[in-house]
Amino acid sequence: MIDNAIMATDWLPVIFIGLMGLAVLAYAVLDGYDLGVGILLPMSKQDERQRDTMIASIGPFWDANETWLVLAIGLLLIAFPSAHSLVLMNLYIPTAIMLVGLIMRGVAFDFRAKAAVAHKLAWDRTFKAGSLLTSLTQGYMLGQYVMGFDAGWEAQLFSGLSAIGVTAAYSYIGAAWLIMKTEGSLQSRAIRWTRRAGRAAFIGVVAVSAVNPLVNPGVFDRWFTFPLVMFVLLIPMLCFFAFAANEVLLRRLPKVDDRHCWIPFVNVLLVFILCFTGLAFSFYPDIVPGKLTIWQAASAPESLRFILVGAIIVVPVILAYTAFSYRVFHGKATELHYH
């Protein structure tokens, strides 16, 4: 009995941090591409049809994509309450700003189709501004998290760099999504966007990867300790390969019969997974870098067992619904209708 209790204490927090990591990664990819599409919206009056197609490409998915953010925050609150308190205490203001951005997106998405035609461009601008605001604040919060919520100017500078990098990454995956979901002149435009955003995202990834070990000595030791360094350096190598493969492929798109239009998105997905893996490797088992481990922050084992039952039911349902929705709405985007 005692051994079982010890095992539960050891492994339940690991299970929940894994579930939370899955939710965060799913959110970064799924809501990342629709935030990227919002950031990329062209604002001239002549581009109205292209804006309609771009928003139609995310129309069936964007609201459900945010479910993963709710799940991640819910797991943090219930499974790691002390970490939740510490994170929200330090990120209260940027979290509030992010919520403003999400509200702007939600309101603009519906009102652009229901308001007077003369106001449609204003709502499109609101959608773009909300997407940009959300992306920048999420990047800033990531930088603050990595820096252990330090208030010094170095931490603020790093957080600003992270904000720009995350925004570029969201634009990168959003543009790659448009290559896969559109055709014609908009697809050609998306190819150009993907190349530009990819280069900006690459610079951001390199900059953050270089700065992070310098400001966190523990991260440097973890990445560059022999013989582990021989294996973990595969992560940046594969990441570089994914960026390079996209750069080469994008010069050859579009192809006849729209072949390979899905490959850029898969390559960007690989970049996201590798960057997330590198971040997790850098700080595990800390849930708040330098302050709390997952075992220190975890709820009581009895609570975690009870929550695990719900998670076993909820997470597969969300995964199944997500897969089903993407299966139903696969293919090229068509005009979005409201009833």
C-alpha positions in Angstrom: 0.0 0.0 0.0 2.8 2.4 0.9 4.7 1.5 -2.3 1.6 2.2 -4.4 1.1 5.6 -2.7 4.7 6.5 -3.4 4.3 5.4 -7.0 1.2 7.5 -7.4 2.9 10.5 -5.9 5.8 10.1 -8.3 3.9 9.3 -11.6 0.6 11.2 -11.4 2.3 14.6 -11.7 4.3 13.3 -14.7 1.1 12.1 -16.4 -0.6 15.5 -15.8 2.4 17.5 -17.0 2.3 15.3 -20.1 -1.4 16.0 -20.7 -0.8 19.7 -20.1 2.1 19.6 -22.6 -0.1 18.0 -25.2 -2.8 20.6 -24.7 -0.3 23.5 -25.0 1.3 22.0 -28.1 -2.1 21.4 -29.7 -3.1 24.9 -28.9 0.1 26.4 -30.3 -0.3 24.5 -33.6 -4.1 24.7 -34.1 -4.8 28.2 -32.8 -1.4 29.2 -34.0 -2.3 28.8 -37.6 -5.6 30.7 -37.3 -3.9 33.5 -35.4 -1.4 33.6 -38.2 -4.1 33.8 -40.8 -5.6 36.7 -38.9 -2.2 38.5 -38.7 -1.7 38.0 -42.5 -5.1 39.5 -43.6 -4.4 42.1 -46.3 -6.3 45.3 -45.5 -6.8 47.0 -48.9 -10.4 47.2 -50.2 -9.3 45.3 -53.3 -8.4 42.3 -51.2 -11.9 41.7 -49.8 -12.5 38.4 -51.6 -9.1 37.1 -50.5 -9.9 38.1 -46.9 -13.2 36.2 -47.2 -11.4 33.1 -48.4 -8.8 33.3 -45.7 -11.3 33.6 -43.0 -13.4 30.8 -44.6 -10.3 28.6 -44.4 -10.3 28.8 -40.6 -14.1 29.3 -40.1 -15.0 25.7 -39.1 -12.0 25.3 -36.8 -10.9 28.5 -35.1 -13.4 28.5 -32.2 -12.8 24.8 -31.3 -9.0 25.3 -31.5 -9.2 27.5 -28.4 -10.6 24.5 -26.5 -7.0 23.4 -26.0 -6.1 26.6 -24.3 -9.0 26.1 -21.9 -7.9 22.5 -21.2 -4.3 23.5 -20.6 -5.2 26.3 -18.1 -7.8 24.0 -16.5 -5.2 21.2 -15.9 -2.7 23.8 -14.5 -5.3 25.1 -12.1 -6.5 21.7 -10.9 -3.4 19.5 -11.0 -0.8 22.2 -10.2 -2.6 24.9 -8.2 0.4 26.6 -6.7 2.1 26.9 -10.1 -1.2 28.3 -11.5 -1.2 31.0 -8.7 2.4 31.9 -9.3 2.1 32.1 -13.1 -1.1 34.1 -13.0 0.2 36.4 -10.3 3.2 37.4 -12.5 1.3 37.4 -15.8 -2.0 39.0 -14.8 -1.7 42.1 -17.0 -0.5 40.3 -20.2 -3.1 37.6 -19.6 -5.8 40.3 -19.5 -4.4 41.9 -22.6 -4.5 38.5 -24.4 -8.1 38.0 -23.4 -8.9 41.4 -24.9 -7.3 40.2 -28.2 -9.3 37.0 -28.1 -12.5 38.9 -27.5 -11.7 41.2 -30.4 -11.2 38.2 -32.7 -14.4 36.5 -31.6 -16.6 39.7 -32.0 -15.0 40.7 -35.3 -15.4 37.2 -36.8 -19.2 37.3 -36.4 -19.8 41.0 -36.9 -17.8 41.2 -40.2 -20.6 39.1 -41.8 -23.6 40.7 -40.0 -22.7 44.4 -39.8 -23.3 46.9 -42.6 -21.2 46.4 -45.7 -19.5 49.7 -45.1 -18.2 48.5 -41.7 -16.9 45.1 -42.9 -13.3 46.4 -43.4 -13.3 47.9 -39.9 -14.2 44.5 -38.5 -11.5 42.8 -40.6 -9.0 45.3 -39.1 -10.3 44.5 -35.7 -9.8 40.7 -36.4 -6.3 41.4 -37.5 -5.5 43.6 -34.6 -6.9 41.0 -32.1 -4.8 38.3 -33.7 -1.7 40.4 -33.5 -2.3 41.4 -29.9 -3.0 37.8 -28.9 0.2 36.6 -30.6 2.4 39.3 -29.1 1.1 38.8 -25.6 1.5 35.0 -25.8 5.1 35.4 -27.0 5.8 38.0 -24.2 4.4 35.6 -21.6 6.5 32.8 -22.9 9.6 35.0 -22.6 8.7 35.9 -19.0 8.1 32.3 -18.1 11.5 31.2 -19.5 13.1 34.1 -17.6 11.5 33.1 -14.3 9.3 36.2 -14.2 12.4 38.5 -13.7 11.4 42.2 -13.9 14.9 43.4 -15.0 15.5 45.0 -18.4 17.3 41.9 -19.7 14.2 39.8 -19.1 12.0 42.5 -20.7 14.2 42.6 -23.7 14.2 38.8 -24.0 10.4 38.8 -23.6 10.1 41.3 -26.4 12.3 39.1 -28.6 10.1 36.1 -27.7 6.9 38.1 -28.6 8.2 38.9 -32.1 9.5 35.3 -32.5 6.1 33.7 -31.6 4.2 36.2 -33.8 6.5 35.3 -36.7 6.1 31.6 -36.0 2.3 31.9 -36.0 2.5 33.8 -39.3 4.6 31.0 -40.7 2.2 28.3 -39.8 -0.8 30.4 -40.9 0.8 31.1 -44.3 1.6 27.4 -44.7 -2.0 26.6 -43.8 -3.2 28.9 -46.6 -1.0 27.2 -49.1 -2.7 24.0 -48.3 -6.3 25.4 -48.2 -6.4 27.9 -51.0 -5.5 28.1 -54.7 -4.8 30.6 -57.5 -3.5 34.1 -56.7 -4.1 33.8 -53.0 -2.1 30.6 -52.8 0.7 32.3 -54.7 0.6 35.1 -52.2 0.6 32.7 -49.3 3.8 31.1 -50.7 5.5 34.5 -50.6 4.2 35.1 -47.1 5.4 31.6 -46.0 8.9 32.3 -47.2 9.2 35.7 -45.5 7.6 34.5 -42.2 9.8 31.4 -42.3 12.9 33.5 -42.5 11.8 35.7 -39.6 10.8 32.7 -37.5 14.1 31.1 -38.2 16.0 34.2 -36.9 13.7 34.2 -33.9 14.3 30.5 -33.1 18.1 31.0 -33.4 18.1 34.1 -31.3 16.0 32.6 -28.5 17.9 29.3 -28.6 21.2 31.3 -28.3 20.0 33.6 -25.5 18.2 31.0 -23.3 21.3 28.9 -22.3 23.2 32.1 -21.6 20.7 33.5 -19.2 19.9 30.1 -17.7 23.1 28.3 -16.7 21.1 25.1 -15.8 19.8 25.0 -19.4 23.3 25.3 -20.8 24.6 22.4 -18.6 21.7 20.2 -19.6 22.1 20.8 -23.3 25.9 20.6 -23.5 26.8 17.9 -21.1 28.6 14.9 -22.7 27.5 12.4 -23.8 23.9 13.6 -23.8 24.9 16.5 -26.1 25.4 13.9 -28.9 21.6 13.1 -28.8 19.9 16.3 -27.9 21.6 18.3 -30.6 19.5 16.3 -33.1 16.6 18.6 -32.1 18.2 21.8 -33.5 19.6 19.9 -36.5 16.2 18.5 -37.4 14.6 21.9 -36.9 17.2 23.5 -39.3 16.5 20.8 -41.8 12.7 21.5 -41.6 13.3 25.2 -42.2 15.7 24.5 -45.1 13.4 21.9 -46.7 10.6 24.5 -46.7 12.8 27.1 -48.2 13.7 24.8 -51.1 10.2 23.5 -51.6 8.5 26.9 -51.6 10.6 28.0 -54.6 9.0 25.2 -56.6 5.4 25.7 -55.6 2.7 25.7 -56.9 3.0 22.4 -58.8 0.7 20.8 -61.3 -2.5 19.5 -59.7 -1.5 21.3 -56.5 0.8 18.4 -55.6 2.8 18.8 -52.3 0.8 21.8 -51.2 0.5 20.1 -47.7 4.2 19.6 -47.2 5.0 23.2 -46.0 2.4 22.9 -43.3 3.8 19.5 -42.1 7.4 21.0 -42.1 6.2 23.9 -39.9 4.4 21.5 -37.7 7.7 19.6 -37.2 9.4 22.9 -36.3 6.7 23.6 -33.6 7.1 20.1 -32.2 10.9 20.3 -32.1 10.9 23.7 -30.5 8.4 22.6 -27.9 10.4 19.4 -27.2 13.5 21.6 -26.8 11.7 23.8 -24.3 10.4 20.9 -22.3 13.8 19.3 -22.2 15.4 22.5 -21.0 13.2 22.9 -17.9 11.7 19.5 -17.0 10.9 18.7 -14.2 10.4 22.4 -13.3 6.9 23.6 -14.0 8.0 27.1 -13.1 11.7 27.4 -14.1 13.9 27.8 -11.1 11.0 28.0 -8.6 8.7 24.9 -8.6 9.0 21.3 -9.8 6.0 19.3 -10.8 6.1 17.4 -7.6 6.2 20.5 -5.4 3.3 22.1 -7.3 1.1 19.0 -7.6 -2.2 18.5 -5.9 -2.8 15.7 -3.5 -2.5 12.2 -5.0 -6.2 11.5 -4.2 -7.2 14.6 -6.1 -5.0 13.7 -9.1 -6.5 10.2 -9.2 -10.0 11.7 -9.3 -9.1 14.2 -12.0 -7.4 11.5 -14.0 -10.7 9.7 -14.5 -12.2 12.8 -16.1 -9.1 13.4 -18.2 -9.2 9.9 -19.6 -12.7 10.6 -20.8 -12.4 14.3 -21.9 -9.0 14.2 -23.7 -9.9 11.4 -26.2 -13.3 13.1 -26.8 -11.6 16.3 -27.7 -9.1 14.5 -29.9 -11.8 12.5 -31.7 -13.9 15.7 -32.3 -10.8 17.5 -33.6 -10.0 14.7 -36.0 -13.6 14.4 -37.1 -14.0 18.2 -37.8 -10.8 18.3 -39.9 -11.9 15.2 -41.8 -15.3 16.7 -42.6 -13.9 20.1 -43.6 -10.8 18.9 -45.5 -10.0 20.2 -48.9 -9.8 23.7 -50.3 -11.6 26.6 -48.6 -14.8 27.9 -50.2 -16.9 31.0 -49.4 -18.0 31.2 -45.8 -21.8 31.5 -45.3 -23.7 32.5 -42.2 -27.3 31.4 -41.5 
